[in-house]
Amino acid sequence: MHTVKVIAAGFALLGVLLLVVPRLNTGDTHPVAFAMKLFIPLWFVASLVNLIIGVTRAGYTFLEEAPILLVVFGVPAAVALLVLWKFGRAAS
């Protein structure tokens, strides 16, 4: 259940960035594409923090947490990459 909540938090961060970034001056970059490029490294760091907490506080080993990291990071990042691909092509 915790994994689902963390993935939902990733989608929430994605939504917040989609709301906030268009209000920023991003230059020549499409605001949605810029939001996705900003989201991916931010979400990777958040996913790593989740892994570290799982290892240090929840008592899991790194090998138990590594596949969870792939799922937690991968699902929202894959959606972000699809959106980036769609809007990256539209801006060209």
PDB file of N, CA, C and O in Angstrom:
ATOM      1  N   MET A   1       0.822  -1.197   0.000  1.00  0.00           N
ATOM      2  CA  MET A   1       0.000   0.000   0.000  1.00  0.00           C
ATOM      3  C   MET A   1       0.864   1.258   0.000  1.00  0.00           C
ATOM      4  O   MET A   1       0.518   2.266  -0.616  1.00  0.00           O
ATOM      5  N   HIS A   2       1.992   1.180   0.702  1.00  0.00           N
ATOM      6  CA  HIS A   2       2.885   2.336   0.747  1.00  0.00           C
ATOM      7  C   HIS A   2       3.395   2.688  -0.654  1.00  0.00           C
ATOM      8  O   HIS A   2       3.512   3.864  -1.000  1.00  0.00           O
ATOM      9  N   THR A   3       3.693   1.672  -1.447  1.00  0.00           N
ATOM     10  CA  THR A   3       4.190   1.908  -2.800  1.00  0.00           C
ATOM     11  C   THR A   3       3.161   2.659  -3.640  1.00  0.00           C
ATOM     12  O   THR A   3       3.518   3.560  -4.399  1.00  0.00           O
ATOM     13  N   VAL A   4       1.903   2.297  -3.510  1.00  0.00           N
ATOM     14  CA  VAL A   4       0.834   2.976  -4.257  1.00  0.00           C
ATOM     15  C   VAL A   4       0.737   4.438  -3.827  1.00  0.00           C
ATOM     16  O   VAL A   4       0.544   5.326  -4.658  1.00  0.00           O
ATOM     17  N   LYS A   5       0.872   4.678  -2.524  1.00  0.00           N
ATOM     18  CA  LYS A   5       0.824   6.059  -2.031  1.00  0.00           C
ATOM     19  C   LYS A   5       1.992   6.885  -2.555  1.00  0.00           C
ATOM     20  O   LYS A   5       1.821   8.057  -2.891  1.00  0.00           O
ATOM     21  N   VAL A   6       3.166   6.288  -2.627  1.00  0.00           N
ATOM     22  CA  VAL A   6       4.339   7.018  -3.119  1.00  0.00           C
ATOM     23  C   VAL A   6       4.191   7.305  -4.614  1.00  0.00           C
ATOM     24  O   VAL A   6       4.535   8.395  -5.071  1.00  0.00           O
ATOM     25  N   ILE A   7       3.687   6.346  -5.370  1.00  0.00           N
ATOM     26  CA  ILE A   7       3.450   6.586  -6.801  1.00  0.00           C
ATOM     27  C   ILE A   7       2.403   7.684  -6.981  1.00  0.00           C
ATOM     28  O   ILE A   7       2.539   8.533  -7.861  1.00  0.00           O
ATOM     29  N   ALA A   8       1.365   7.671  -6.154  1.00  0.00           N
ATOM     30  CA  ALA A   8       0.344   8.730  -6.212  1.00  0.00           C
ATOM     31  C   ALA A   8       0.971  10.091  -5.889  1.00  0.00           C
ATOM     32  O   ALA A   8       0.600  11.103  -6.484  1.00  0.00           O
ATOM     33  N   ALA A   9       1.914  10.114  -4.956  1.00  0.00           N
ATOM     34  CA  ALA A   9       2.621  11.362  -4.648  1.00  0.00           C
ATOM     35  C   ALA A   9       3.419  11.836  -5.861  1.00  0.00           C
ATOM     36  O   ALA A   9       3.531  13.038  -6.104  1.00  0.00           O
ATOM     37  N   GLY A  10       3.969  10.898  -6.614  1.00  0.00           N
ATOM     38  CA  GLY A  10       4.682  11.260  -7.843  1.00  0.00           C
ATOM     39  C   GLY A  10       3.763  11.920  -8.855  1.00  0.00           C
ATOM     40  O   GLY A  10       4.121  12.918  -9.480  1.00  0.00           O
ATOM     41  N   PHE A  11       2.570  11.351  -9.010  1.00  0.00           N
ATOM     42  CA  PHE A  11       1.608  11.963  -9.932  1.00  0.00           C
ATOM     43  C   PHE A  11       1.119  13.314  -9.410  1.00  0.00           C
ATOM     44  O   PHE A  11       0.818  14.212 -10.197  1.00  0.00           O
ATOM     45  N   ALA A  12       1.040  13.460  -8.093  1.00  0.00           N
ATOM     46  CA  ALA A  12       0.661  14.752  -7.515  1.00  0.00           C
ATOM     47  C   ALA A  12       1.736  15.801  -7.808  1.00  0.00           C
ATOM     48  O   ALA A  12       1.422  16.938  -8.161  1.00  0.00           O
ATOM     49  N   LEU A  13       3.003  15.413  -7.660  1.00  0.00           N
ATOM     50  CA  LEU A  13       4.099  16.333  -7.992  1.00  0.00           C
ATOM     51  C   LEU A  13       4.052  16.701  -9.471  1.00  0.00           C
ATOM     52  O   LEU A  13       4.271  17.856  -9.838  1.00  0.00           O
ATOM     53  N   LEU A  14       3.771  15.726 -10.305  1.00  0.00           N
ATOM     54  CA  LEU A  14       3.653  15.978 -11.737  1.00  0.00           C
ATOM     55  C   LEU A  14       2.550  16.998 -12.013  1.00  0.00           C
ATOM     56  O   LEU A  14       2.731  17.910 -12.819  1.00  0.00           O
ATOM     57  N   GLY A  15       1.412  16.843 -11.342  1.00  0.00           N
ATOM     58  CA  GLY A  15       0.303  17.782 -11.508  1.00  0.00           C
ATOM     59  C   GLY A  15       0.638  19.176 -11.026  1.00  0.00           C
ATOM     60  O   GLY A  15       0.284  20.163 -11.670  1.00  0.00           O
ATOM     61  N   VAL A  16       1.318  19.261  -9.899  1.00  0.00           N
ATOM     62  CA  VAL A  16       1.710  20.577  -9.364  1.00  0.00           C
ATOM     63  C   VAL A  16       2.648  21.273 -10.338  1.00  0.00           C
ATOM     64  O   VAL A  16       2.497  22.467 -10.600  1.00  0.00           O
ATOM     65  N   LEU A  17       3.608  20.544 -10.872  1.00  0.00           N
ATOM     66  CA  LEU A  17       4.524  21.153 -11.837  1.00  0.00           C
ATOM     67  C   LEU A  17       3.793  21.595 -13.095  1.00  0.00           C
ATOM     68  O   LEU A  17       4.116  22.637 -13.664  1.00  0.00           O
ATOM     69  N   LEU A  18       2.820  20.824 -13.530  1.00  0.00           N
ATOM     70  CA  LEU A  18       2.051  21.230 -14.713  1.00  0.00           C
ATOM     71  C   LEU A  18       1.233  22.489 -14.460  1.00  0.00           C
ATOM     72  O   LEU A  18       0.945  23.240 -15.391  1.00  0.00           O
ATOM     73  N   LEU A  19       0.860  22.722 -13.209  1.00  0.00           N
ATOM     74  CA  LEU A  19       0.128  23.946 -12.873  1.00  0.00           C
ATOM     75  C   LEU A  19       1.053  25.141 -12.690  1.00  0.00           C
ATOM     76  O   LEU A  19       0.702  26.259 -13.068  1.00  0.00           O
ATOM     77  N   VAL A  20       2.224  24.919 -12.119  1.00  0.00           N
ATOM     78  CA  VAL A  20       3.121  26.014 -11.754  1.00  0.00           C
ATOM     79  C   VAL A  20       4.008  26.460 -12.911  1.00  0.00           C
ATOM     80  O   VAL A  20       4.175  27.659 -13.133  1.00  0.00           O
ATOM     81  N   VAL A  21       4.572  25.521 -13.643  1.00  0.00           N
ATOM     82  CA  VAL A  21       5.578  25.853 -14.654  1.00  0.00           C
ATOM     83  C   VAL A  21       5.068  26.763 -15.765  1.00  0.00           C
ATOM     84  O   VAL A  21       5.824  27.635 -16.192  1.00  0.00           O
ATOM     85  N   PRO A  22       3.844  26.625 -16.263  1.00  0.00           N
ATOM     86  CA  PRO A  22       3.413  27.545 -17.318  1.00  0.00           C
ATOM     87  C   PRO A  22       3.421  29.015 -16.888  1.00  0.00           C
ATOM     88  O   PRO A  22       3.446  29.908 -17.735  1.00  0.00           O
ATOM     89  N   ARG A  23       3.399  29.266 -15.590  1.00  0.00           N
ATOM     90  CA  ARG A  23       3.435  30.643 -15.105  1.00  0.00           C
ATOM     91  C   ARG A  23       4.856  31.204 -15.062  1.00  0.00           C
ATOM     92  O   ARG A  23       5.050  32.406 -14.882  1.00  0.00           O
ATOM     93  N   LEU A  24       5.839  30.333 -15.229  1.00  0.00           N
ATOM     94  CA  LEU A  24       7.231  30.770 -15.249  1.00  0.00           C
ATOM     95  C   LEU A  24       7.648  31.091 -16.679  1.00  0.00           C
ATOM     96  O   LEU A  24       7.063  30.583 -17.637  1.00  0.00           O
ATOM     97  N   ASN A  25       8.645  31.924 -16.810  1.00  0.00           N
ATOM     98  CA  ASN A  25       9.183  32.231 -18.135  1.00  0.00           C
ATOM     99  C   ASN A  25      10.201  31.159 -18.481  1.00  0.00           C
ATOM    100  O   ASN A  25      11.297  31.145 -17.921  1.00  0.00           O
ATOM    101  N   THR A  26       9.856  30.263 -19.393  1.00  0.00           N
ATOM    102  CA  THR A  26      10.748  29.161 -19.745  1.00  0.00           C
ATOM    103  C   THR A  26      11.494  29.399 -21.050  1.00  0.00           C
ATOM    104  O   THR A  26      12.142  28.487 -21.563  1.00  0.00           O
ATOM    105  N   GLY A  27      11.416  30.575 -21.581  1.00  0.00           N
ATOM    106  CA  GLY A  27      12.129  30.882 -22.812  1.00  0.00           C
ATOM    107  C   GLY A  27      11.475  30.231 -24.013  1.00  0.00           C
ATOM    108  O   GLY A  27      10.258  30.310 -24.185  1.00  0.00           O
ATOM    109  N   ASP A  28      12.283  29.586 -24.848  1.00  0.00           N
ATOM    110  CA  ASP A  28      11.782  28.965 -26.073  1.00  0.00           C
ATOM    111  C   ASP A  28      11.163  27.599 -25.836  1.00  0.00           C
ATOM    112  O   ASP A  28      10.493  27.068 -26.722  1.00  0.00           O
ATOM    113  N   THR A  29      11.371  27.023 -24.668  1.00  0.00           N
ATOM    114  CA  THR A  29      10.879  25.676 -24.376  1.00  0.00           C
ATOM    115  C   THR A  29       9.380  25.707 -24.093  1.00  0.00           C
ATOM    116  O   THR A  29       8.884  26.618 -23.429  1.00  0.00           O
ATOM    117  N   HIS A  30       8.673  24.715 -24.596  1.00  0.00           N
ATOM    118  CA  HIS A  30       7.247  24.578 -24.290  1.00  0.00           C
ATOM    119  C   HIS A  30       7.120  24.352 -22.783  1.00  0.00           C
ATOM    120  O   HIS A  30       7.860  23.538 -22.230  1.00  0.00           O
ATOM    121  N   PRO A  31       6.210  25.045 -22.103  1.00  0.00           N
ATOM    122  CA  PRO A  31       6.119  24.927 -20.640  1.00  0.00           C
ATOM    123  C   PRO A  31       5.860  23.500 -20.147  1.00  0.00           C
ATOM    124  O   PRO A  31       6.381  23.109 -19.102  1.00  0.00           O
ATOM    125  N   VAL A  32       5.079  22.731 -20.870  1.00  0.00           N
ATOM    126  CA  VAL A  32       4.807  21.361 -20.438  1.00  0.00           C
ATOM    127  C   VAL A  32       6.070  20.509 -20.575  1.00  0.00           C
ATOM    128  O   VAL A  32       6.375  19.704 -19.694  1.00  0.00           O
ATOM    129  N   ALA A  33       6.796  20.681 -21.664  1.00  0.00           N
ATOM    130  CA  ALA A  33       8.052  19.946 -21.838  1.00  0.00           C
ATOM    131  C   ALA A  33       9.048  20.335 -20.750  1.00  0.00           C
ATOM    132  O   ALA A  33       9.761  19.479 -20.227  1.00  0.00           O
ATOM    133  N   PHE A  34       9.101  21.613 -20.408  1.00  0.00           N
ATOM    134  CA  PHE A  34       9.995  22.076 -19.345  1.00  0.00           C
ATOM    135  C   PHE A  34       9.600  21.461 -18.004  1.00  0.00           C
ATOM    136  O   PHE A  34      10.467  21.082 -17.217  1.00  0.00           O
ATOM    137  N   ALA A  35       8.290  21.361 -17.740  1.00  0.00           N
ATOM    138  CA  ALA A  35       7.817  20.760 -16.492  1.00  0.00           C
ATOM    139  C   ALA A  35       8.232  19.294 -16.404  1.00  0.00           C
ATOM    140  O   ALA A  35       8.612  18.820 -15.333  1.00  0.00           O
ATOM    141  N   MET A  36       8.162  18.584 -17.513  1.00  0.00           N
ATOM    142  CA  MET A  36       8.549  17.169 -17.508  1.00  0.00           C
ATOM    143  C   MET A  36      10.051  17.014 -17.297  1.00  0.00           C
ATOM    144  O   MET A  36      10.493  16.105 -16.594  1.00  0.00           O
ATOM    145  N   LYS A  37      10.833  17.902 -17.906  1.00  0.00           N
ATOM    146  CA  LYS A  37      12.287  17.850 -17.714  1.00  0.00           C
ATOM    147  C   LYS A  37      12.667  18.199 -16.276  1.00  0.00           C
ATOM    148  O   LYS A  37      13.685  17.724 -15.772  1.00  0.00           O
ATOM    149  N   LEU A  38      11.882  19.003 -15.633  1.00  0.00           N
ATOM    150  CA  LEU A  38      12.105  19.345 -14.233  1.00  0.00           C
ATOM    151  C   LEU A  38      11.627  18.214 -13.319  1.00  0.00           C
ATOM    152  O   LEU A  38      12.246  17.934 -12.293  1.00  0.00           O
ATOM    153  N   PHE A  39      10.534  17.575 -13.694  1.00  0.00           N
ATOM    154  CA  PHE A  39       9.947  16.519 -12.868  1.00  0.00           C
ATOM    155  C   PHE A  39      10.858  15.306 -12.723  1.00  0.00           C
ATOM    156  O   PHE A  39      11.012  14.778 -11.622  1.00  0.00           O
ATOM    157  N   ILE A  40      11.458  14.861 -13.813  1.00  0.00           N
ATOM    158  CA  ILE A  40      12.192  13.589 -13.797  1.00  0.00           C
ATOM    159  C   ILE A  40      13.336  13.600 -12.784  1.00  0.00           C
ATOM    160  O   ILE A  40      13.413  12.664 -11.987  1.00  0.00           O
ATOM    161  N   PRO A  41      14.227  14.591 -12.758  1.00  0.00           N
ATOM    162  CA  PRO A  41      15.277  14.548 -11.719  1.00  0.00           C
ATOM    163  C   PRO A  41      14.724  14.750 -10.305  1.00  0.00           C
ATOM    164  O   PRO A  41      15.218  14.141  -9.356  1.00  0.00           O
ATOM    165  N   LEU A  42      13.704  15.599 -10.160  1.00  0.00           N
ATOM    166  CA  LEU A  42      13.113  15.780  -8.832  1.00  0.00           C
ATOM    167  C   LEU A  42      12.505  14.476  -8.324  1.00  0.00           C
ATOM    168  O   LEU A  42      12.672  14.123  -7.156  1.00  0.00           O
ATOM    169  N   TRP A  43      11.810  13.772  -9.187  1.00  0.00           N
ATOM    170  CA  TRP A  43      11.174  12.522  -8.770  1.00  0.00           C
ATOM    171  C   TRP A  43      12.217  11.437  -8.511  1.00  0.00           C
ATOM    172  O   TRP A  43      12.019  10.588  -7.641  1.00  0.00           O
ATOM    173  N   PHE A  44      13.316  11.454  -9.248  1.00  0.00           N
ATOM    174  CA  PHE A  44      14.374  10.477  -8.994  1.00  0.00           C
ATOM    175  C   PHE A  44      14.961  10.676  -7.603  1.00  0.00           C
ATOM    176  O   PHE A  44      15.202   9.706  -6.885  1.00  0.00           O
ATOM    177  N   VAL A  45      15.190  11.926  -7.223  1.00  0.00           N
ATOM    178  CA  VAL A  45      15.709  12.211  -5.876  1.00  0.00           C
ATOM    179  C   VAL A  45      14.696  11.779  -4.818  1.00  0.00           C
ATOM    180  O   VAL A  45      15.072  11.172  -3.814  1.00  0.00           O
ATOM    181  N   ALA A  46      13.428  12.083  -5.030  1.00  0.00           N
ATOM    182  CA  ALA A  46      12.394  11.674  -4.073  1.00  0.00           C
ATOM    183  C   ALA A  46      12.314  10.151  -3.971  1.00  0.00           C
ATOM    184  O   ALA A  46      12.110   9.614  -2.883  1.00  0.00           O
ATOM    185  N   SER A  47      12.473   9.459  -5.088  1.00  0.00           N
ATOM    186  CA  SER A  47      12.452   7.995  -5.075  1.00  0.00           C
ATOM    187  C   SER A  47      13.648   7.433  -4.324  1.00  0.00           C
ATOM    188  O   SER A  47      13.529   6.437  -3.610  1.00  0.00           O
ATOM    189  N   LEU A  48      14.799   8.071  -4.485  1.00  0.00           N
ATOM    190  CA  LEU A  48      15.983   7.641  -3.734  1.00  0.00           C
ATOM    191  C   LEU A  48      15.797   7.860  -2.237  1.00  0.00           C
ATOM    192  O   LEU A  48      16.215   7.030  -1.430  1.00  0.00           O
ATOM    193  N   VAL A  49      15.173   8.972  -1.865  1.00  0.00           N
ATOM    194  CA  VAL A  49      14.888   9.220  -0.445  1.00  0.00           C
ATOM    195  C   VAL A  49      13.966   8.128   0.083  1.00  0.00           C
ATOM    196  O   VAL A  49      14.159   7.647   1.200  1.00  0.00           O
ATOM    197  N   ASN A  50      12.971   7.731  -0.698  1.00  0.00           N
ATOM    198  CA  ASN A  50      12.082   6.648  -0.294  1.00  0.00           C
ATOM    199  C   ASN A  50      12.873   5.352  -0.092  1.00  0.00           C
ATOM    200  O   ASN A  50      12.625   4.621   0.867  1.00  0.00           O
ATOM    201  N   LEU A  51      13.810   5.066  -0.976  1.00  0.00           N
ATOM    202  CA  LEU A  51      14.646   3.877  -0.839  1.00  0.00           C
ATOM    203  C   LEU A  51      15.486   3.943   0.431  1.00  0.00           C
ATOM    204  O   LEU A  51      15.575   2.962   1.168  1.00  0.00           O
ATOM    205  N   ILE A  52      16.096   5.081   0.688  1.00  0.00           N
ATOM    206  CA  ILE A  52      16.943   5.241   1.871  1.00  0.00           C
ATOM    207  C   ILE A  52      16.129   5.062   3.148  1.00  0.00           C
ATOM    208  O   ILE A  52      16.584   4.426   4.099  1.00  0.00           O
ATOM    209  N   ILE A  53      14.927   5.623   3.163  1.00  0.00           N
ATOM    210  CA  ILE A  53      14.058   5.450   4.338  1.00  0.00           C
ATOM    211  C   ILE A  53      13.671   3.986   4.492  1.00  0.00           C
ATOM    212  O   ILE A  53      13.629   3.478   5.613  1.00  0.00           O
ATOM    213  N   GLY A  54      13.392   3.308   3.408  1.00  0.00           N
ATOM    214  CA  GLY A  54      13.043   1.895   3.469  1.00  0.00           C
ATOM    215  C   GLY A  54      14.171   1.039   4.013  1.00  0.00           C
ATOM    216  O   GLY A  54      13.933   0.064   4.727  1.00  0.00           O
ATOM    217  N   VAL A  55      15.403   1.406   3.673  1.00  0.00           N
ATOM    218  CA  VAL A  55      16.556   0.633   4.135  1.00  0.00           C
ATOM    219  C   VAL A  55      16.913   0.983   5.577  1.00  0.00           C
ATOM    220  O   VAL A  55      17.174   0.091   6.383  1.00  0.00           O
ATOM    221  N   THR A  56      16.926   2.274   5.907  1.00  0.00           N
ATOM    222  CA  THR A  56      17.402   2.670   7.235  1.00  0.00           C
ATOM    223  C   THR A  56      16.351   2.564   8.325  1.00  0.00           C
ATOM    224  O   THR A  56      16.679   2.229   9.464  1.00  0.00           O
ATOM    225  N   ARG A  57      15.094   2.844   8.002  1.00  0.00           N
ATOM    226  CA  ARG A  57      14.069   2.865   9.048  1.00  0.00           C
ATOM    227  C   ARG A  57      13.120   1.681   9.014  1.00  0.00           C
ATOM    228  O   ARG A  57      12.695   1.200  10.065  1.00  0.00           O
ATOM    229  N   ALA A  58      12.783   1.207   7.827  1.00  0.00           N
ATOM    230  CA  ALA A  58      11.812   0.117   7.735  1.00  0.00           C
ATOM    231  C   ALA A  58      12.477  -1.255   7.853  1.00  0.00           C
ATOM    232  O   ALA A  58      11.797  -2.265   8.038  1.00  0.00           O
ATOM    233  N   GLY A  59      13.793  -1.288   7.745  1.00  0.00           N
ATOM    234  CA  GLY A  59      14.503  -2.536   7.951  1.00  0.00           C
ATOM    235  C   GLY A  59      14.645  -3.430   6.725  1.00  0.00           C
ATOM    236  O   GLY A  59      15.048  -4.586   6.848  1.00  0.00           O
ATOM    237  N   TYR A  60      14.322  -2.912   5.556  1.00  0.00           N
ATOM    238  CA  TYR A  60      14.498  -3.704   4.347  1.00  0.00           C
ATOM    239  C   TYR A  60      15.959  -3.635   3.905  1.00  0.00           C
ATOM    240  O   TYR A  60      16.676  -2.692   4.241  1.00  0.00           O
ATOM    241  N   THR A  61      16.389  -4.643   3.148  1.00  0.00           N
ATOM    242  CA  THR A  61      17.730  -4.590   2.577  1.00  0.00           C
ATOM    243  C   THR A  61      17.671  -3.805   1.267  1.00  0.00           C
ATOM    244  O   THR A  61      16.599  -3.561   0.712  1.00  0.00           O
ATOM    245  N   PHE A  62      18.836  -3.423   0.799  1.00  0.00           N
ATOM    246  CA  PHE A  62      18.897  -2.691  -0.471  1.00  0.00           C
ATOM    247  C   PHE A  62      18.334  -3.550  -1.601  1.00  0.00           C
ATOM    248  O   PHE A  62      17.631  -3.043  -2.476  1.00  0.00           O
ATOM    249  N   LEU A  63      18.640  -4.839  -1.585  1.00  0.00           N
ATOM    250  CA  LEU A  63      18.149  -5.721  -2.645  1.00  0.00           C
ATOM    251  C   LEU A  63      16.634  -5.896  -2.604  1.00  0.00           C
ATOM    252  O   LEU A  63      16.019  -6.166  -3.635  1.00  0.00           O
ATOM    253  N   GLU A  64      16.029  -5.748  -1.442  1.00  0.00           N
ATOM    254  CA  GLU A  64      14.575  -5.792  -1.353  1.00  0.00           C
ATOM    255  C   GLU A  64      13.945  -4.488  -1.832  1.00  0.00           C
ATOM    256  O   GLU A  64      12.852  -4.494  -2.398  1.00  0.00           O
ATOM    257  N   GLU A  65      14.626  -3.386  -1.605  1.00  0.00           N
ATOM    258  CA  GLU A  65      14.083  -2.072  -1.967  1.00  0.00           C
ATOM    259  C   GLU A  65      14.365  -1.669  -3.418  1.00  0.00           C
ATOM    260  O   GLU A  65      13.638  -0.848  -3.977  1.00  0.00           O
ATOM    261  N   ALA A  66      15.400  -2.229  -4.029  1.00  0.00           N
ATOM    262  CA  ALA A  66      15.779  -1.823  -5.389  1.00  0.00           C
ATOM    263  C   ALA A  66      14.652  -2.030  -6.410  1.00  0.00           C
ATOM    264  O   ALA A  66      14.400  -1.124  -7.205  1.00  0.00           O
ATOM    265  N   PRO A  67      13.964  -3.177  -6.426  1.00  0.00           N
ATOM    266  CA  PRO A  67      12.860  -3.313  -7.391  1.00  0.00           C
ATOM    267  C   PRO A  67      11.720  -2.330  -7.117  1.00  0.00           C
ATOM    268  O   PRO A  67      11.050  -1.876  -8.045  1.00  0.00           O
ATOM    269  N   ILE A  68      11.505  -2.008  -5.854  1.00  0.00           N
ATOM    270  CA  ILE A  68      10.469  -1.033  -5.506  1.00  0.00           C
ATOM    271  C   ILE A  68      10.863   0.339  -6.044  1.00  0.00           C
ATOM    272  O   ILE A  68      10.012   1.086  -6.529  1.00  0.00           O
ATOM    273  N   LEU A  69      12.148   0.670  -5.960  1.00  0.00           N
ATOM    274  CA  LEU A  69      12.639   1.931  -6.528  1.00  0.00           C
ATOM    275  C   LEU A  69      12.320   2.007  -8.015  1.00  0.00           C
ATOM    276  O   LEU A  69      11.885   3.045  -8.513  1.00  0.00           O
ATOM    277  N   LEU A  70      12.540   0.902  -8.718  1.00  0.00           N
ATOM    278  CA  LEU A  70      12.268   0.903 -10.158  1.00  0.00           C
ATOM    279  C   LEU A  70      10.791   1.167 -10.449  1.00  0.00           C
ATOM    280  O   LEU A  70      10.461   1.894 -11.385  1.00  0.00           O
ATOM    281  N   VAL A  71       9.912   0.581  -9.653  1.00  0.00           N
ATOM    282  CA  VAL A  71       8.475   0.787  -9.860  1.00  0.00           C
ATOM    283  C   VAL A  71       8.063   2.197  -9.453  1.00  0.00           C
ATOM    284  O   VAL A  71       7.351   2.883 -10.186  1.00  0.00           O
ATOM    285  N   VAL A  72       8.519   2.621  -8.273  1.00  0.00           N
ATOM    286  CA  VAL A  72       8.136   3.935  -7.750  1.00  0.00           C
ATOM    287  C   VAL A  72       8.628   5.048  -8.668  1.00  0.00           C
ATOM    288  O   VAL A  72       7.897   6.003  -8.929  1.00  0.00           O
ATOM    289  N   PHE A  73       9.845   4.935  -9.154  1.00  0.00           N
ATOM    290  CA  PHE A  73      10.362   5.951 -10.069  1.00  0.00           C
ATOM    291  C   PHE A  73       9.819   5.751 -11.478  1.00  0.00           C
ATOM    292  O   PHE A  73       9.466   6.713 -12.160  1.00  0.00           O
ATOM    293  N   GLY A  74       9.756   4.496 -11.905  1.00  0.00           N
ATOM    294  CA  GLY A  74       9.464   4.202 -13.299  1.00  0.00           C
ATOM    295  C   GLY A  74       8.072   4.554 -13.771  1.00  0.00           C
ATOM    296  O   GLY A  74       7.913   5.056 -14.884  1.00  0.00           O
ATOM    297  N   VAL A  75       7.064   4.307 -12.964  1.00  0.00           N
ATOM    298  CA  VAL A  75       5.681   4.541 -13.425  1.00  0.00           C
ATOM    299  C   VAL A  75       5.436   6.036 -13.685  1.00  0.00           C
ATOM    300  O   VAL A  75       5.034   6.385 -14.795  1.00  0.00           O
ATOM    301  N   PRO A  76       5.660   6.934 -12.710  1.00  0.00           N
ATOM    302  CA  PRO A  76       5.448   8.358 -13.016  1.00  0.00           C
ATOM    303  C   PRO A  76       6.436   8.898 -14.058  1.00  0.00           C
ATOM    304  O   PRO A  76       6.080   9.758 -14.863  1.00  0.00           O
ATOM    305  N   ALA A  77       7.665   8.398 -14.044  1.00  0.00           N
ATOM    306  CA  ALA A  77       8.648   8.875 -15.026  1.00  0.00           C
ATOM    307  C   ALA A  77       8.263   8.453 -16.431  1.00  0.00           C
ATOM    308  O   ALA A  77       8.476   9.212 -17.377  1.00  0.00           O
ATOM    309  N   ALA A  78       7.700   7.262 -16.593  1.00  0.00           N
ATOM    310  CA  ALA A  78       7.266   6.820 -17.921  1.00  0.00           C
ATOM    311  C   ALA A  78       6.140   7.705 -18.444  1.00  0.00           C
ATOM    312  O   ALA A  78       6.115   8.053 -19.624  1.00  0.00           O
ATOM    313  N   VAL A  79       5.222   8.063 -17.575  1.00  0.00           N
ATOM    314  CA  VAL A  79       4.145   8.975 -17.985  1.00  0.00           C
ATOM    315  C   VAL A  79       4.729  10.334 -18.361  1.00  0.00           C
ATOM    316  O   VAL A  79       4.331  10.931 -19.361  1.00  0.00           O
ATOM    317  N   ALA A  80       5.672  10.818 -17.559  1.00  0.00           N
ATOM    318  CA  ALA A  80       6.305  12.107 -17.860  1.00  0.00           C
ATOM    319  C   ALA A  80       7.051  12.054 -19.191  1.00  0.00           C
ATOM    320  O   ALA A  80       7.011  13.014 -19.961  1.00  0.00           O
ATOM    321  N   LEU A  81       7.723  10.952 -19.465  1.00  0.00           N
ATOM    322  CA  LEU A  81       8.436  10.829 -20.740  1.00  0.00           C
ATOM    323  C   LEU A  81       7.468  10.779 -21.925  1.00  0.00           C
ATOM    324  O   LEU A  81       7.760  11.330 -22.987  1.00  0.00           O
ATOM    325  N   LEU A  82       6.331  10.129 -21.749  1.00  0.00           N
ATOM    326  CA  LEU A  82       5.324  10.126 -22.822  1.00  0.00           C
ATOM    327  C   LEU A  82       4.790  11.530 -23.084  1.00  0.00           C
ATOM    328  O   LEU A  82       4.624  11.932 -24.236  1.00  0.00           O
ATOM    329  N   VAL A  83       4.524  12.265 -22.023  1.00  0.00           N
ATOM    330  CA  VAL A  83       4.047  13.645 -22.178  1.00  0.00           C
ATOM    331  C   VAL A  83       5.139  14.507 -22.806  1.00  0.00           C
ATOM    332  O   VAL A  83       4.855  15.325 -23.681  1.00  0.00           O
ATOM    333  N   LEU A  84       6.381  14.331 -22.368  1.00  0.00           N
ATOM    334  CA  LEU A  84       7.502  15.078 -22.943  1.00  0.00           C
ATOM    335  C   LEU A  84       7.647  14.764 -24.422  1.00  0.00           C
ATOM    336  O   LEU A  84       7.877  15.665 -25.228  1.00  0.00           O
ATOM    337  N   TRP A  85       7.515  13.502 -24.783  1.00  0.00           N
ATOM    338  CA  TRP A  85       7.616  13.112 -26.187  1.00  0.00           C
ATOM    339  C   TRP A  85       6.519  13.782 -27.005  1.00  0.00           C
ATOM    340  O   TRP A  85       6.776  14.286 -28.098  1.00  0.00           O
ATOM    341  N   LYS A  86       5.299  13.788 -26.479  1.00  0.00           N
ATOM    342  CA  LYS A  86       4.181  14.387 -27.206  1.00  0.00           C
ATOM    343  C   LYS A  86       4.364  15.900 -27.352  1.00  0.00           C
ATOM    344  O   LYS A  86       4.209  16.437 -28.448  1.00  0.00           O
ATOM    345  N   PHE A  87       4.690  16.587 -26.260  1.00  0.00           N
ATOM    346  CA  PHE A  87       4.810  18.041 -26.331  1.00  0.00           C
ATOM    347  C   PHE A  87       6.155  18.478 -26.908  1.00  0.00           C
ATOM    348  O   PHE A  87       6.265  19.576 -27.452  1.00  0.00           O
ATOM    349  N   GLY A  88       7.168  17.637 -26.796  1.00  0.00           N
ATOM    350  CA  GLY A  88       8.460  17.948 -27.407  1.00  0.00           C
ATOM    351  C   GLY A  88       8.353  17.959 -28.929  1.00  0.00           C
ATOM    352  O   GLY A  88       8.975  18.779 -29.604  1.00  0.00           O
ATOM    353  N   ARG A  89       7.557  17.038 -29.451  1.00  0.00           N
ATOM    354  CA  ARG A  89       7.337  16.988 -30.898  1.00  0.00           C
ATOM    355  C   ARG A  89       6.445  18.126 -31.367  1.00  0.00           C
ATOM    356  O   ARG A  89       6.613  18.640 -32.473  1.00  0.00           O
ATOM    357  N   ALA A  90       5.495  18.519 -30.524  1.00  0.00           N
ATOM    358  CA  ALA A  90       4.567  19.599 -30.902  1.00  0.00           C
ATOM    359  C   ALA A  90       5.286  20.936 -30.968  1.00  0.00           C
ATOM    360  O   ALA A  90       4.910  21.809 -31.751  1.00  0.00           O
ATOM    361  N   ALA A  91       6.328  21.103 -30.140  1.00  0.00           N
ATOM    362  CA  ALA A  91       7.048  22.375 -30.102  1.00  0.00           C
ATOM    363  C   ALA A  91       7.981  22.518 -31.285  1.00  0.00           C
ATOM    364  O   ALA A  91       8.365  23.634 -31.633  1.00  0.00           O
ATOM    365  N   SER A  92       8.355  21.413 -31.913  1.00  0.00           N
ATOM    366  CA  SER A  92       9.313  21.473 -33.032  1.00  0.00           C
ATOM    367  C   SER A  92       8.678  21.952 -34.307  1.00  0.00           C
ATOM    368  O   SER A  92       9.353  22.056 -35.331  1.00  0.00           O
TER     369      SER A  92
END
